[in-house]
Amino acid sequence: MLAEELASYRGNHDLLVFGLARGGVPVAWEVASALHAPLDVFLVRKLGVPQWSELAMGALASGGGVVMNDNVVSSLRISEEQVRAVIDRETTELTRREQAYRGGRPLADPHGKTVILVDDGIATGASMLAAVRALRELGPEAIVVAVPVGPPSACQQLAQEADDVVCATMPPDFEAVGQVFVDFHQVTDDEVRELLATPT
């Protein structure tokens, strides 16, 4: 469904599809396959609040981009030392995953290209925002955010930073990304590697 909404990009020779690891890679593979475009993985790690890691105080992306939610940091009185400790820990994990998925191969060069950044959905938008900002530093011609589902507010916020946003469904009663999937299993590292090795 998402690939159909992106059909206008088919035939663009300077097109590149990045899937946010891990959940966005299976969706990105389908998009890349439908658009006859190369696929690579782009990593974003949520920066969880100390002692409450599910709550994001920011995100870290491939290429070293960091996006912080200053409201969360200040309202919970999170110290600079605590923020640095979380960034250091997540940087280590991001580096490990980049090595695991690419095996030392560098990120596909987005410079001068139209990059479609795909995830399995958006909840708060923090991870996708970090990815867009980090990618912008690498000089693409345009950044297209593409997701199957997200709340209208997050999709609108991303439209202020990306060149195009394609949100296939925006349920007014949005609860979670998984609500629109029949199969929403946790994607494994092995699945990511297998999809990256499978020609689109």
C-alpha positions as CSV (number, residue, x, y, z in Angstrom):
1,M,0.0,0.0,0.0
2,L,2.8,2.4,0.9
3,A,4.8,1.5,-2.2
4,E,1.7,2.4,-4.3
5,E,1.5,5.9,-2.7
6,L,5.2,6.4,-3.7
7,A,4.7,5.3,-7.3
8,S,5.5,8.8,-8.6
9,Y,9.2,8.2,-7.5
10,R,9.5,5.1,-9.7
11,G,12.0,5.6,-12.5
12,N,14.0,8.2,-10.7
13,H,17.6,7.2,-11.3
14,D,19.0,9.0,-8.3
15,L,16.7,7.3,-5.8
16,L,17.8,5.5,-2.7
17,V,15.6,3.8,-0.1
18,F,16.8,3.7,3.6
19,G,15.0,1.5,6.1
20,L,15.2,2.4,9.7
21,A,16.5,-0.6,11.6
22,R,15.1,-2.8,12.5
23,G,11.4,-2.7,12.0
24,G,11.5,-0.4,9.0
25,V,13.7,-2.7,6.9
26,P,11.0,-5.2,5.8
27,V,8.7,-2.3,4.8
28,A,11.6,-0.5,3.0
29,W,12.5,-3.7,1.1
30,E,9.0,-3.8,-0.3
31,V,9.1,-0.1,-1.2
32,A,12.6,-0.5,-2.8
33,S,11.5,-3.5,-4.8
34,A,8.4,-1.8,-6.1
35,L,10.3,1.3,-7.1
36,H,13.3,-0.6,-8.5
37,A,15.6,1.3,-6.1
38,P,18.7,0.3,-4.1
39,L,18.1,-0.4,-0.4
40,D,20.3,0.3,2.7
41,V,19.7,0.4,6.4
42,F,19.8,3.6,8.4
43,L,20.1,3.3,12.2
44,V,18.4,5.4,14.9
45,R,18.6,4.6,18.6
46,K,16.2,6.0,21.0
47,L,17.8,7.8,24.0
48,G,15.7,6.6,26.9
49,V,15.2,8.4,30.1
50,P,17.4,6.9,32.9
51,Q,15.3,4.4,35.0
52,W,12.5,4.7,32.4
53,S,14.0,3.7,29.1
54,E,10.7,3.5,27.2
55,L,10.3,7.2,27.4
56,A,12.5,9.0,24.8
57,M,14.4,12.1,25.8
58,G,15.9,12.1,22.3
59,A,17.4,9.9,19.5
60,L,20.8,9.2,17.9
61,A,21.2,8.4,14.2
62,S,23.7,7.0,11.7
63,G,26.4,9.6,11.0
64,G,26.3,10.8,14.6
65,G,23.2,13.0,14.5
66,V,21.5,13.6,17.9
67,V,18.0,15.1,18.5
68,M,17.1,15.9,22.1
69,N,13.6,16.6,23.5
70,D,14.6,19.5,25.8
71,N,11.2,19.6,27.4
72,V,11.6,16.0,28.7
73,V,15.2,16.6,29.8
74,S,14.3,19.8,31.8
75,S,11.0,18.6,33.2
76,L,12.5,15.4,34.6
77,R,15.7,17.3,35.7
78,I,18.0,14.9,33.8
79,S,21.6,16.0,34.3
80,E,24.2,16.5,31.5
81,E,26.2,13.5,32.9
82,Q,23.1,11.3,32.7
83,V,22.4,12.4,29.1
84,R,26.1,11.8,28.1
85,A,26.0,8.3,29.7
86,V,22.9,7.3,27.7
87,I,24.4,8.8,24.5
88,D,27.6,6.9,25.0
89,R,25.8,3.6,25.6
90,E,23.5,4.0,22.6
91,T,26.5,5.0,20.4
92,T,28.2,1.8,21.3
93,E,25.0,-0.2,20.3
94,L,24.5,1.8,17.1
95,T,28.1,1.1,16.1
96,R,27.6,-2.6,16.9
97,R,24.5,-2.8,14.7
98,E,26.0,-0.9,11.8
99,Q,28.8,-3.5,11.8
100,A,26.4,-6.4,12.2
101,Y,24.2,-5.2,9.3
102,R,26.8,-3.9,6.9
103,G,29.9,-5.8,7.9
104,G,32.2,-2.8,7.4
105,R,30.5,-1.7,4.1
106,P,29.9,2.1,4.3
107,L,26.5,3.6,4.2
108,A,25.2,4.0,0.6
109,D,26.0,7.6,-0.3
110,P,22.9,9.8,-0.3
111,H,24.7,12.9,-1.6
112,G,22.6,14.5,-4.4
113,K,20.0,11.7,-4.3
114,T,16.3,11.6,-3.4
115,V,16.2,9.4,-0.3
116,I,13.1,7.7,0.8
117,L,13.4,7.1,4.6
118,V,11.1,4.3,5.6
119,D,10.0,3.0,9.0
120,D,7.2,0.6,10.1
121,G,5.3,3.6,11.5
122,I,5.6,6.7,13.6
123,A,4.5,7.1,17.2
124,T,6.2,10.3,18.7
125,G,8.3,11.0,15.5
126,A,11.5,11.4,17.5
127,S,13.4,8.6,15.8
128,M,12.3,9.7,12.3
129,L,13.2,13.3,13.1
130,A,16.7,12.3,14.2
131,A,17.1,10.3,11.0
132,V,15.9,13.2,8.8
133,R,18.3,15.7,10.5
134,A,21.2,13.3,10.4
135,L,20.5,12.5,6.8
136,R,20.2,16.2,5.9
137,E,23.9,16.6,6.9
138,L,24.9,14.1,4.2
139,G,23.6,16.3,1.4
140,P,20.7,14.5,-0.3
141,E,18.8,16.3,-3.0
142,A,15.5,15.5,-1.2
143,I,14.3,13.5,1.8
144,V,11.0,11.7,1.7
145,V,9.6,10.2,4.9
146,A,7.4,7.2,4.2
147,V,5.5,5.2,6.8
148,P,2.4,2.9,6.8
149,V,0.9,4.6,9.9
150,G,1.3,7.5,12.2
151,P,-0.7,10.1,14.2
152,P,-1.6,13.2,12.1
153,S,0.3,15.5,14.5
154,A,3.6,13.6,14.1
155,C,3.3,13.4,10.3
156,Q,2.6,17.1,10.2
157,Q,5.6,17.9,12.4
158,L,7.9,15.8,10.1
159,A,6.5,17.7,7.0
160,Q,8.3,20.8,8.4
161,E,11.7,19.1,8.1
162,A,11.3,16.5,5.3
163,D,10.7,17.5,1.6
164,D,7.7,15.1,1.4
165,V,5.9,12.9,3.9
166,V,3.8,9.9,2.9
167,C,1.8,8.6,5.8
168,A,-0.4,5.8,4.3
169,T,-2.9,5.8,7.2
170,M,-3.4,8.4,10.0
171,P,-6.0,7.0,12.3
172,P,-7.7,9.7,14.4
173,D,-7.7,7.2,17.3
174,F,-4.0,6.3,16.9
175,E,-2.8,4.2,19.7
176,A,0.3,2.3,18.5
177,V,2.1,1.4,15.3
178,G,1.2,-2.2,15.7
179,Q,-2.5,-1.5,15.4
180,V,-2.5,-1.6,11.6
181,F,-0.3,-4.7,11.2
182,V,-1.5,-8.3,11.0
183,D,2.0,-9.5,11.9
184,F,4.0,-7.1,14.1
185,H,6.7,-9.4,15.4
186,Q,10.1,-8.1,16.6
187,V,12.3,-8.0,13.6
188,T,15.7,-9.7,14.3
189,D,19.2,-8.8,13.2
190,D,19.3,-11.9,11.0
191,E,16.1,-10.8,9.2
192,V,17.7,-7.4,8.5
193,R,20.9,-8.9,7.1
194,E,18.9,-11.3,5.0
195,L,16.7,-8.6,3.5
196,L,19.8,-6.4,2.8
197,A,21.4,-9.3,1.0
198,T,18.2,-10.0,-1.1
199,P,18.1,-8.0,-4.4
200,T,15.2,-5.6,-4.6
